[in-house]
Amino acid sequence: MNRSSLKWCSFAAIAVTFLSLLPQLHLWYARGSQWNGAYATVDGDEFLYSAYINALLDGRSRRNDPFAGRDDNPNAPLQESGYSINVVPAFVIYSLAKLFSVSSSTAFIVLIGLAGLLASVAIFYLILSVTHDERVAAAGTLFVLCLGGAAAGQGLLGILFSSDVTNLGLIFLRRYQPSASFALFFVFATLIWRALVAGNNSRAWLYAVLGGAVLCALVFCYFYLWTAAAAWLAGCGLLWFCFRPEARARTIQVLAIVMVMALFALGPYVYLLSQRSTSLDQSQLLISTHRLDLLRIPEIIGALVLIVLVVAGRRGKLKFSGVSNIFTASFALLPFILFNQQVVTGRSLQPFHFENFIANYAVLVGVVLLIATLTRVSPNFWRLAFVVCFVWGALEVVLPARARYAANVVSDEMIPAMKRLKELSATDGTLSGLRSVGKTPAVVFSPHTDVMRVVPTWTAQGILLGVGSLDFGGSRNELKVYSYLYYSGVNGERLRELLNDRSADTFMNYYARSAIFGLPRVSPNLTFNFKPIQNAEIEDQVRNYETYVASFNREAALKHPLGYLVIRRDAAFDFSLIDRWYQRAAAEHYGPYDLYRLSLLN
């Protein structure tokens, strides 16, 4: 990369890194000296990932459930989960955090900036390798990363057209999936490009080997990235084989090298997958279908790119056999492969992850390459495009950051209490219990769901609220949900509100319904055969819960023993249900929160 290219790459990388860090910068500025160490959330699932990193930092096993307070142990073995299988990014983050002695929260702050930096450099170099124009590469990088949400029907544009938008901001930055390994997809594509256009076989083989190594790493990074990379490779190889007959020998060699190397990763991967928890299929919603899926936004964009290529080729404006045109077509074709592979395989696994985290970005790379091929615009156009994309990216980031600020402040205010729990975990039997019997002797309870989500990011005690249990290999447990609701003072009418999605606590609405009825009954975008929860089912659960509350006894209390209670002082809470079964020690005050140690009454 020459000096001019390095300059433009720096512009793109600095811009994207700044946008990536904006939510955290806003939190730091607003909190000032009161900041306790919280990371600014950009996606609602990040607390699951930061909890797993914290568990590793506590020296816990690869197979663990930080929310239930369980570790793999000969006395209580745990099966594989998505976290323990896709372990490369987790172990990289854990290793660096351990090296620098920082918390999982601090690691997540660094990660989001680093993810933006690496993604921008990877995409810049990919576009530069094909177009040989650094201005196109710089503007294209901002275009791809800042408009990726719009290309998935998410972000601010998505809100204008749909009420089902679930992702805001620069959505590739969700930590640590896919952000930690997102750049590797584009590194892989660049290496394959280099292998296919290399001037001699030895260089082609070298790039193919490097590409194979990246694909092997992706296999243990994120399912949706490595399968997308494999699908793109198949499509690109097929196009190259058809439209570059003189290079078929090279194409076969490159594909063969990458595929053989991938087998070294796929063997262990398939074995780990065979050891997965049966509940993992329930949480990930693997479904059987041969249904066509042709109307997703990345497919529409890809279809337009392919149509323009065909029309331009027929009018003599480009050659179908041109290497850059084939490469452009490969990115446009990718969404059709990803969203319709089930026609052949008969299996579909939450394809919206492809739509949100990779197909949308890949197809926008195709758009940039197409524009660069068909137009000869002035450098000022690309400079203007760079600025416009940056401004749009800032809007995508700033508005959600302001909306999430209050929740981030709440998370930050509870950290002193969380740090105290971490201190206590070394002496209260938590860590020793995890090592000796694979579980903690007691868990933390708080009627505040925001507290429950944060606890495992900072300490090892586990929580009564079973959030994330399916993701970590646990099973749906209605009685555990009932137990949490019981101590929270929830009555039958309140449960009815939660199950009808009518309470002000949106998280508890979602959690109660998904924990009791299962995710396929709550989220229509997770399955092709959505069956909404019926009123009769809700009334059955309300009656079951009221029976549970009326018959709650010491035996029920012993099934999920509580060790700690965390209460926000300015919130009204009825201690009577806790005091019926537990002795509370004197409150310890940490910011606006009180921490009580609990011991079962005789």
C-alpha positions as CSV (number, residue, x, y, z in Angstrom):
1,M,0.0,0.0,0.0
2,N,1.6,3.3,-1.1
3,R,1.6,6.6,0.8
4,S,-1.6,7.9,-0.9
5,S,-3.5,4.7,-0.2
6,L,-2.3,4.6,3.4
7,K,-3.6,8.2,3.8
8,W,-7.0,7.3,2.5
9,C,-7.1,4.1,4.5
10,S,-6.3,6.1,7.6
11,F,-9.2,8.6,6.9
12,A,-11.6,5.7,6.6
13,A,-10.3,3.8,9.6
14,I,-10.3,6.9,11.8
15,A,-13.8,7.8,10.8
16,V,-15.3,4.4,11.4
17,T,-13.4,3.9,14.7
18,F,-14.7,7.3,15.9
19,L,-18.2,6.3,15.0
20,S,-17.7,3.0,16.8
21,L,-16.6,4.7,20.0
22,L,-19.2,7.5,20.0
23,P,-21.7,5.8,22.4
24,Q,-18.9,5.2,24.9
25,L,-17.5,8.7,24.5
26,H,-21.0,10.0,25.1
27,L,-21.3,7.9,28.3
28,W,-17.9,9.0,29.5
29,Y,-18.6,12.7,28.9
30,A,-22.0,12.6,30.5
31,R,-21.0,10.6,33.6
32,G,-17.6,12.3,34.1
33,S,-15.9,11.4,37.3
34,Q,-19.0,9.3,38.3
35,W,-18.4,6.7,35.7
36,N,-17.9,3.3,37.4
37,G,-16.7,1.2,34.4
38,A,-19.8,0.3,32.4
39,Y,-19.6,-0.2,28.7
40,A,-22.1,1.6,26.5
41,T,-24.5,-1.1,25.1
42,V,-25.1,-1.1,21.4
43,D,-27.2,-4.3,21.2
44,G,-29.5,-6.0,23.7
45,D,-27.7,-9.3,23.5
46,E,-24.2,-8.0,24.5
47,F,-24.7,-8.8,28.2
48,L,-24.7,-12.5,27.3
49,Y,-21.3,-12.3,25.7
50,S,-19.7,-10.1,28.4
51,A,-20.9,-12.6,31.0
52,Y,-19.1,-15.4,29.2
53,I,-15.9,-13.4,29.0
54,N,-16.1,-12.6,32.7
55,A,-16.6,-16.3,33.5
56,L,-13.4,-17.1,31.6
57,L,-11.6,-14.4,33.4
58,D,-12.7,-16.0,36.7
59,G,-10.8,-19.2,35.6
60,R,-14.0,-21.1,34.9
61,S,-14.3,-23.9,32.3
62,R,-14.9,-23.4,28.6
63,R,-18.4,-25.0,29.1
64,N,-20.1,-22.8,31.6
65,D,-23.4,-21.1,32.3
66,P,-22.6,-17.7,34.0
67,F,-26.3,-16.9,34.5
68,A,-27.2,-20.2,36.3
69,G,-23.9,-20.3,38.2
70,R,-22.9,-23.6,36.7
71,D,-19.6,-25.0,35.3
72,D,-18.7,-28.2,33.5
73,N,-17.7,-30.8,36.2
74,P,-17.5,-34.6,36.4
75,N,-20.3,-34.4,39.0
76,A,-22.4,-32.1,36.9
77,P,-21.3,-32.2,33.2
78,L,-22.4,-29.5,30.8
79,Q,-22.9,-30.1,27.1
80,E,-21.5,-27.8,24.4
81,S,-23.2,-24.4,23.7
82,G,-22.8,-21.8,21.0
83,Y,-20.4,-20.0,23.3
84,S,-18.1,-23.0,24.0
85,I,-18.1,-24.0,20.3
86,N,-17.5,-20.6,18.7
87,V,-14.7,-20.0,21.2
88,V,-11.9,-18.3,19.2
89,P,-13.1,-14.7,19.6
90,A,-13.9,-15.4,23.3
91,F,-10.5,-16.8,24.0
92,V,-8.7,-14.0,22.2
93,I,-10.7,-11.4,24.1
94,Y,-10.2,-13.3,27.4
95,S,-6.4,-13.7,26.8
96,L,-5.9,-10.0,26.1
97,A,-8.0,-9.0,29.0
98,K,-6.1,-11.3,31.3
99,L,-2.8,-10.0,29.9
100,F,-3.7,-6.4,30.7
101,S,-5.6,-7.3,33.9
102,V,-8.9,-5.6,32.8
103,S,-12.5,-6.5,33.3
104,S,-14.8,-7.9,30.7
105,S,-16.5,-4.5,30.6
106,T,-13.2,-2.8,29.8
107,A,-12.4,-5.4,27.2
108,F,-15.8,-4.7,25.5
109,I,-14.9,-1.0,25.4
110,V,-11.7,-1.7,23.6
111,L,-13.2,-4.3,21.4
112,I,-15.8,-2.0,19.8
113,G,-13.2,0.5,18.7
114,L,-10.9,-2.2,17.5
115,A,-13.7,-3.9,15.6
116,G,-14.5,-0.7,13.7
117,L,-10.8,-0.2,12.9
118,L,-10.2,-3.7,11.6
119,A,-13.4,-3.8,9.6
120,S,-12.7,-0.6,7.9
121,V,-9.1,-1.6,7.0
122,A,-10.2,-5.0,5.7
123,I,-13.0,-3.6,3.5
124,F,-10.8,-0.7,2.3
125,Y,-8.1,-3.1,1.2
126,L,-10.6,-5.5,-0.5
127,I,-12.1,-2.6,-2.6
128,L,-8.6,-1.2,-3.3
129,S,-7.3,-4.6,-4.5
130,V,-10.1,-4.8,-7.1
131,T,-10.5,-1.1,-8.1
132,H,-6.9,0.2,-7.5
133,D,-8.5,3.5,-6.5
134,E,-8.0,4.7,-2.9
135,R,-10.7,7.3,-3.1
136,V,-13.2,4.6,-4.2
137,A,-12.0,2.4,-1.4
138,A,-12.3,5.0,1.3
139,A,-15.8,6.2,0.3
140,G,-16.8,2.6,-0.3
141,T,-15.7,1.6,3.1
142,L,-17.9,4.2,4.7
143,F,-20.8,3.3,2.4
144,V,-20.6,-0.3,3.3
145,L,-20.3,0.0,7.0
146,C,-22.6,3.0,7.6
147,L,-25.4,1.8,5.3
148,G,-25.2,-1.8,6.3
149,G,-28.1,-1.5,8.6
150,A,-30.3,0.1,5.9
151,A,-29.4,-2.7,3.6
152,A,-30.9,-5.2,6.1
153,G,-34.0,-3.2,6.7
154,Q,-32.7,-2.2,10.1
155,G,-31.4,1.1,11.6
156,L,-33.1,4.5,11.2
157,L,-34.4,3.8,7.7
158,G,-35.8,0.5,8.8
159,I,-37.9,2.3,11.5
160,L,-39.6,4.3,8.9
161,F,-41.0,1.2,7.1
162,S,-41.4,-1.4,9.8
163,S,-42.2,-1.8,13.5
164,D,-40.1,-5.0,13.7
165,V,-36.7,-3.3,13.7
166,T,-34.4,-4.9,16.3
167,N,-31.0,-3.5,15.5
168,L,-29.9,0.2,15.5
169,G,-26.6,1.9,15.0
170,L,-23.7,0.2,13.1
171,I,-25.1,-3.2,13.6
172,F,-21.9,-5.1,12.7
173,L,-20.5,-3.8,16.0
174,R,-22.5,-6.1,18.2
175,R,-20.0,-7.5,20.7
176,Y,-18.5,-10.0,20.4
177,Q,-20.5,-11.6,17.7
178,P,-20.1,-10.7,14.9
179,S,-17.8,-7.7,15.7
180,A,-14.7,-9.6,16.8
181,S,-14.4,-11.7,13.7
182,F,-16.4,-9.6,11.2
183,A,-13.3,-8.3,9.4
184,L,-12.1,-11.8,8.7
185,F,-14.8,-12.4,6.1
186,F,-13.4,-9.6,4.0
187,V,-9.8,-10.6,4.6
188,F,-10.8,-14.1,3.3
189,A,-12.4,-12.5,0.2
190,T,-9.3,-10.4,-0.5
191,L,-7.0,-13.5,-0.2
192,I,-9.2,-15.5,-2.6
193,W,-9.1,-12.6,-5.0
194,R,-5.4,-12.4,-4.8
195,A,-5.1,-16.2,-5.3
196,L,-7.3,-16.1,-8.4
197,V,-5.5,-13.2,-10.1
198,A,-2.0,-13.9,-8.9
199,G,0.7,-13.8,-11.7
200,N,2.1,-17.3,-10.9
201,N,1.0,-20.5,-9.2
202,S,3.3,-20.2,-6.2
203,R,1.8,-16.9,-5.2
204,A,-1.7,-18.2,-5.9
205,W,-1.1,-21.2,-3.7
206,L,0.3,-19.0,-0.9
207,Y,-2.8,-16.8,-0.9
208,A,-5.1,-19.9,-1.1
209,V,-3.3,-21.4,2.0
210,L,-3.7,-18.1,3.9
211,G,-7.4,-18.0,2.8
212,G,-7.9,-21.5,4.0
213,A,-6.3,-20.6,7.4
214,V,-8.7,-17.7,7.8
215,L,-11.7,-19.9,6.9
216,C,-10.5,-22.4,9.6
217,A,-10.4,-19.6,12.1
218,L,-13.9,-18.4,11.1
219,V,-15.3,-21.9,11.7
220,F,-14.7,-21.4,15.4
221,C,-15.7,-17.7,15.4
222,Y,-19.2,-17.4,14.3
223,F,-21.5,-19.8,12.4
224,Y,-23.1,-17.1,10.2
225,L,-19.7,-15.7,9.1
226,W,-18.0,-19.0,8.2
227,T,-21.0,-20.4,6.4
228,A,-21.3,-17.1,4.5
229,A,-17.6,-17.3,3.6
230,A,-18.0,-20.9,2.4
231,A,-21.2,-19.9,0.4
232,W,-19.4,-16.9,-1.2
233,L,-16.4,-19.1,-2.1
234,A,-18.7,-21.6,-3.8
235,G,-20.5,-18.9,-5.8
236,C,-17.3,-17.1,-6.7
237,G,-15.6,-20.3,-7.7
238,L,-18.6,-21.3,-9.9
239,L,-18.7,-17.9,-11.6
240,W,-14.9,-18.0,-12.2
241,F,-15.1,-21.5,-13.6
242,C,-17.9,-20.6,-16.0
243,F,-16.7,-17.2,-17.2
244,R,-12.9,-17.7,-17.1
245,P,-12.4,-21.0,-18.9
246,E,-8.7,-20.3,-19.4
247,A,-8.2,-20.1,-15.7
248,R,-10.1,-23.2,-14.7
249,A,-7.0,-25.1,-13.6
250,R,-6.1,-22.3,-11.3
251,T,-9.7,-22.0,-10.0
252,I,-9.8,-25.7,-9.1
253,Q,-6.4,-25.6,-7.4
254,V,-7.4,-22.6,-5.2
255,L,-10.7,-24.1,-4.3
256,A,-9.1,-27.5,-3.5
257,I,-6.5,-26.0,-1.2
258,V,-9.1,-23.9,0.7
259,M,-11.5,-26.9,1.0
260,V,-8.8,-29.3,2.2
261,M,-7.6,-26.9,4.8
262,A,-11.2,-26.2,5.9
263,L,-11.6,-30.0,6.6
264,F,-9.1,-29.7,9.4
265,A,-11.4,-27.3,11.2
266,L,-14.7,-28.9,10.2
267,G,-13.8,-32.3,11.8
268,P,-13.4,-31.0,15.3
269,Y,-16.3,-28.5,14.7
270,V,-18.7,-31.3,13.8
271,Y,-17.6,-33.3,16.8
272,L,-18.2,-30.4,19.2
273,L,-21.6,-29.7,17.5
274,S,-22.5,-33.4,18.0
275,Q,-22.0,-32.8,21.8
276,R,-24.2,-29.8,21.9
277,S,-27.1,-29.5,24.4
278,T,-30.5,-30.6,23.0
279,S,-31.9,-27.3,24.2
280,L,-29.5,-25.4,21.8
281,D,-31.6,-26.4,18.9
282,Q,-34.6,-25.0,20.7
283,S,-32.9,-21.6,21.4
284,Q,-31.4,-21.4,17.9
285,L,-34.6,-22.6,16.2
286,L,-33.2,-25.0,13.6
287,I,-36.2,-25.8,11.4
288,S,-36.9,-28.2,8.5
289,T,-38.1,-26.5,5.4
290,H,-37.6,-26.4,1.6
291,R,-39.3,-23.0,1.2
292,L,-37.9,-20.4,-1.2
293,D,-36.9,-17.1,0.4
294,L,-36.4,-14.4,-2.3
295,L,-37.7,-11.1,-1.0
296,R,-35.2,-10.0,1.6
297,I,-33.6,-6.6,1.1
298,P,-30.0,-7.9,0.4
299,E,-31.5,-10.2,-2.3
300,I,-33.3,-7.2,-3.9
301,I,-30.1,-5.2,-3.9
302,G,-28.2,-8.2,-5.2
303,A,-30.7,-8.7,-8.0
304,L,-30.4,-5.1,-9.1
305,V,-26.6,-5.5,-9.2
306,L,-26.9,-8.6,-11.3
307,I,-29.4,-7.0,-13.7
308,V,-27.2,-4.0,-14.2
309,L,-24.2,-6.3,-14.9
310,V,-26.2,-8.3,-17.5
311,V,-27.6,-5.2,-19.2
312,A,-24.2,-3.5,-19.2
313,G,-22.6,-6.6,-20.6
314,R,-25.1,-6.9,-23.4
315,R,-24.6,-3.3,-24.3
316,G,-20.9,-3.8,-24.5
317,K,-20.0,-1.6,-21.5
318,L,-18.3,-4.4,-19.8
319,K,-17.1,-8.0,-20.3
320,F,-18.7,-10.8,-18.5
321,S,-15.3,-12.4,-18.2
322,G,-13.7,-9.4,-16.6
323,V,-12.3,-10.4,-13.2
324,S,-13.7,-7.4,-11.4
325,N,-17.1,-8.1,-12.9
326,I,-17.1,-11.7,-11.8
327,F,-16.0,-10.6,-8.3
328,T,-18.8,-8.1,-8.2
329,A,-21.3,-10.7,-9.3
330,S,-20.1,-13.1,-6.5
331,F,-21.1,-10.6,-3.8
332,A,-24.5,-9.9,-5.5
333,L,-25.2,-13.7,-5.7
334,L,-24.3,-14.4,-2.1
335,P,-27.7,-13.4,-0.5
336,F,-29.6,-15.8,-2.8
337,I,-27.3,-18.7,-1.8
338,L,-27.6,-17.9,1.9
339,F,-31.3,-17.4,2.1
340,N,-32.2,-20.4,-0.2
341,Q,-29.7,-23.1,0.7
342,Q,-32.6,-24.8,2.6
343,V,-34.2,-25.6,-0.7
344,V,-31.4,-28.2,-1.0
345,T,-30.4,-28.9,2.6
346,G,-33.9,-28.8,4.1
347,R,-32.5,-26.9,7.1
348,S,-32.8,-23.2,8.0
349,L,-31.3,-21.6,11.1
350,Q,-32.4,-18.1,11.9
351,P,-31.5,-16.6,8.5
352,F,-32.1,-13.1,9.7
353,H,-28.6,-13.3,11.2
354,F,-27.3,-13.5,7.6
355,E,-29.4,-10.5,6.7
356,N,-28.3,-8.3,9.6
357,F,-24.6,-9.3,10.0
358,I,-23.0,-10.2,6.7
359,A,-25.2,-10.6,3.5
360,N,-26.2,-6.9,3.7
361,Y,-22.5,-5.8,4.0
362,A,-21.3,-8.2,1.3
363,V,-23.9,-7.0,-1.2
364,L,-23.0,-3.4,-0.6
365,V,-19.4,-4.3,-1.5
366,G,-20.8,-5.5,-4.8
367,V,-22.6,-2.1,-5.2
368,V,-19.4,-0.2,-4.7
369,L,-17.5,-2.4,-7.2
370,L,-20.3,-2.0,-9.7
371,I,-20.3,1.8,-9.4
372,A,-16.5,1.9,-9.7
373,T,-16.7,-0.3,-12.9
374,L,-19.5,1.6,-14.7
375,T,-18.8,5.2,-13.8
376,R,-15.9,7.5,-14.2
377,V,-16.7,10.3,-11.8
378,S,-14.4,12.9,-10.5
379,P,-12.4,12.5,-7.2
380,N,-14.7,15.2,-5.7
381,F,-17.7,12.8,-6.0
382,W,-16.0,10.2,-3.9
383,R,-14.9,12.8,-1.3
384,L,-18.5,14.0,-1.1
385,A,-19.7,10.4,-0.8
386,F,-17.3,9.9,2.0
387,V,-18.6,12.9,3.9
388,V,-22.3,12.0,3.3
389,C,-21.8,8.4,4.5
390,F,-20.0,9.6,7.6
391,V,-22.8,12.0,8.4
392,W,-25.4,9.2,8.0
393,G,-23.3,6.9,10.1
394,A,-23.1,9.5,12.8
395,L,-26.9,9.8,12.8
396,E,-27.2,6.0,13.0
397,V,-25.0,6.0,16.0
398,V,-25.9,9.1,17.9
399,L,-29.7,8.8,18.1
400,P,-29.7,5.2,19.5
401,A,-26.9,6.2,21.9
402,R,-29.0,9.0,23.3
403,A,-32.0,6.6,23.6
404,R,-29.9,4.0,25.5
405,Y,-28.1,6.5,27.7
406,A,-30.5,6.2,30.6
407,A,-30.2,2.4,30.6
408,N,-26.4,2.7,30.4
409,V,-26.4,5.0,33.4
410,V,-28.5,2.6,35.4
411,S,-26.0,-0.2,34.6
412,D,-23.1,2.0,35.6
413,E,-24.7,3.0,38.9
414,M,-25.0,-0.6,40.0
415,I,-21.3,-1.5,39.4
416,P,-20.0,-0.7,42.9
417,A,-22.4,-3.3,44.3
418,M,-21.3,-5.8,41.5
419,K,-17.7,-5.3,42.4
420,R,-18.5,-6.1,46.1
421,L,-20.2,-9.3,45.0
422,K,-17.0,-10.2,43.1
423,E,-15.0,-9.7,46.2
424,L,-17.4,-11.9,48.1
425,S,-17.3,-14.7,45.5
426,A,-13.7,-15.6,46.6
427,T,-14.8,-16.3,50.2
428,D,-18.5,-17.2,50.1
429,G,-18.0,-20.6,48.4
430,T,-18.9,-19.4,44.9
431,L,-15.6,-20.1,43.1
432,S,-14.8,-23.1,45.2
433,G,-18.3,-24.6,44.6
434,L,-17.9,-24.1,40.8
435,R,-14.6,-25.9,40.9
436,S,-15.6,-28.8,43.2
437,V,-19.2,-29.5,42.3
438,G,-19.8,-27.4,39.2
439,K,-22.3,-25.0,40.7
440,T,-22.6,-22.1,43.1
441,P,-24.1,-22.7,46.6
442,A,-26.5,-19.8,46.1
443,V,-27.5,-17.2,43.6
444,V,-28.3,-13.4,43.5
445,F,-31.8,-12.1,43.4
446,S,-33.0,-8.7,42.5
447,P,-36.5,-7.6,41.4
448,H,-34.8,-5.3,39.0
449,T,-34.2,-7.1,35.7
450,D,-31.5,-4.7,34.7
451,V,-29.5,-5.7,37.8
452,M,-30.0,-9.4,36.9
453,R,-28.6,-8.9,33.4
454,V,-25.5,-7.1,34.7
455,V,-24.5,-9.4,37.6
456,P,-22.8,-12.1,35.5
457,T,-20.6,-9.5,33.7
458,W,-18.9,-8.7,37.0
459,T,-19.2,-11.7,39.3
460,A,-19.6,-15.5,39.4
461,Q,-22.5,-16.1,41.8
462,G,-25.2,-16.7,39.2
463,I,-28.7,-15.2,39.2
464,L,-32.2,-16.5,40.0
465,L,-33.5,-15.1,36.7
466,G,-32.9,-17.8,34.1
467,V,-32.1,-15.3,31.3
468,G,-29.7,-16.8,28.7
469,S,-30.1,-20.4,30.1
470,L,-31.1,-21.8,26.7
471,D,-28.2,-20.1,25.0
472,F,-25.8,-21.7,27.4
473,G,-27.2,-25.2,27.1
474,G,-29.8,-25.1,29.9
475,S,-33.5,-26.0,29.5
476,R,-36.7,-24.0,29.9
477,N,-37.8,-24.1,33.5
478,E,-41.2,-22.7,34.3
479,L,-40.8,-23.2,38.0
480,K,-37.6,-21.1,38.1
481,V,-39.5,-18.3,36.3
482,Y,-42.3,-18.7,38.9
483,S,-39.7,-18.6,41.7
484,Y,-38.3,-15.3,40.4
485,L,-41.8,-13.8,40.0
486,Y,-42.8,-15.0,43.5
487,Y,-40.0,-13.3,45.3
488,S,-40.6,-10.2,43.1
489,G,-44.2,-10.0,44.5
490,V,-45.8,-10.7,41.2
491,N,-49.5,-11.8,41.4
492,G,-51.6,-13.5,38.8
493,E,-52.9,-10.3,37.3
494,R,-49.4,-9.0,36.9
495,L,-48.3,-12.2,35.2
496,R,-51.3,-11.9,32.8
497,E,-50.0,-8.4,31.8
498,L,-46.5,-9.8,31.2
499,L,-47.7,-12.7,29.1
500,N,-49.9,-10.4,27.1
501,D,-47.0,-8.0,26.5
502,R,-48.8,-5.2,28.2
503,S,-46.6,-4.2,31.1
504,A,-44.1,-1.3,31.1
505,D,-41.2,-3.7,31.7
506,T,-40.5,-4.6,28.0
507,F,-37.6,-6.9,29.0
508,M,-39.7,-8.9,31.5
509,N,-42.6,-9.1,29.0
510,Y,-40.2,-10.8,26.5
511,Y,-38.4,-12.9,29.0
512,A,-41.6,-14.3,30.8
513,R,-43.2,-15.2,27.5
514,S,-40.1,-16.8,26.0
515,A,-39.1,-18.6,29.2
516,I,-42.6,-20.1,29.6
517,F,-43.8,-20.7,26.0
518,G,-40.4,-20.8,24.1
519,L,-38.8,-18.4,21.7
520,P,-40.7,-19.7,18.6
521,R,-44.0,-18.6,20.2
522,V,-42.7,-15.0,20.8
523,S,-40.6,-13.9,17.8
524,P,-42.2,-14.3,14.4
525,N,-38.9,-13.6,12.6
526,L,-37.3,-16.7,14.1
527,T,-39.5,-19.2,12.2
528,F,-41.5,-19.7,9.0
529,N,-44.4,-21.2,11.0
530,F,-45.1,-18.7,13.7
531,K,-47.9,-19.7,16.1
532,P,-48.8,-16.8,18.4
533,I,-49.6,-17.5,22.1
534,Q,-53.3,-18.0,22.6
535,N,-55.3,-16.4,25.5
536,A,-56.3,-19.9,26.8
537,E,-52.6,-20.8,27.1
538,I,-52.0,-17.6,29.1
539,E,-54.9,-18.2,31.4
540,D,-53.6,-21.8,32.0
541,Q,-50.2,-20.3,33.0
542,V,-51.8,-17.8,35.3
543,R,-53.7,-20.5,37.1
544,N,-50.6,-22.7,37.4
545,Y,-48.6,-19.8,38.8
546,E,-51.3,-18.9,41.4
547,T,-51.3,-22.5,42.5
548,Y,-47.5,-22.4,42.8
549,V,-47.6,-19.2,44.9
550,A,-50.3,-20.6,47.2
551,S,-48.3,-23.8,47.8
552,F,-44.8,-22.2,48.0
553,N,-42.9,-23.9,50.9
554,R,-39.4,-24.4,52.2
555,E,-38.8,-27.2,49.8
556,A,-39.5,-24.8,46.9
557,A,-37.2,-22.2,48.4
558,L,-34.4,-24.8,48.7
559,K,-34.6,-25.6,45.0
560,H,-33.0,-22.2,44.1
561,P,-31.3,-21.0,47.3
562,L,-30.6,-17.2,47.4
563,G,-27.4,-15.8,48.7
564,Y,-27.8,-12.1,48.1
565,L,-30.5,-9.5,47.5
566,V,-29.8,-6.3,45.6
567,I,-32.4,-3.5,45.9
568,R,-32.4,0.0,44.6
569,R,-33.2,2.2,47.6
570,D,-35.6,4.5,45.8
571,A,-37.7,1.6,44.5
572,A,-40.6,0.3,46.5
573,F,-40.1,-3.4,47.5
574,D,-42.0,-5.7,49.8
575,F,-39.4,-7.7,51.8
576,S,-42.0,-9.9,53.4
577,L,-41.7,-12.8,51.0
578,I,-37.9,-12.8,51.3
579,D,-38.1,-12.5,55.1
580,R,-40.5,-15.4,55.3
581,W,-37.7,-17.8,54.2
582,Y,-34.4,-15.9,54.8
583,Q,-32.5,-13.9,57.4
584,R,-31.2,-10.6,56.0
585,A,-27.9,-9.2,57.2
586,A,-27.5,-5.5,57.6
587,A,-27.6,-3.6,54.3
588,E,-24.4,-2.6,52.6
589,H,-24.8,0.7,50.6
590,Y,-23.2,1.1,47.2
591,G,-24.4,4.1,45.3
592,P,-28.2,4.0,45.0
593,Y,-28.2,0.2,45.7
594,D,-28.4,-1.8,48.9
595,L,-26.8,-5.3,49.1
596,Y,-28.1,-7.8,51.6
597,R,-26.5,-11.2,52.4
598,L,-29.2,-13.8,52.9
599,S,-29.2,-17.1,54.9
600,L,-32.0,-19.6,55.0
601,L,-34.1,-19.6,58.2
602,N,-34.2,-22.9,60.1
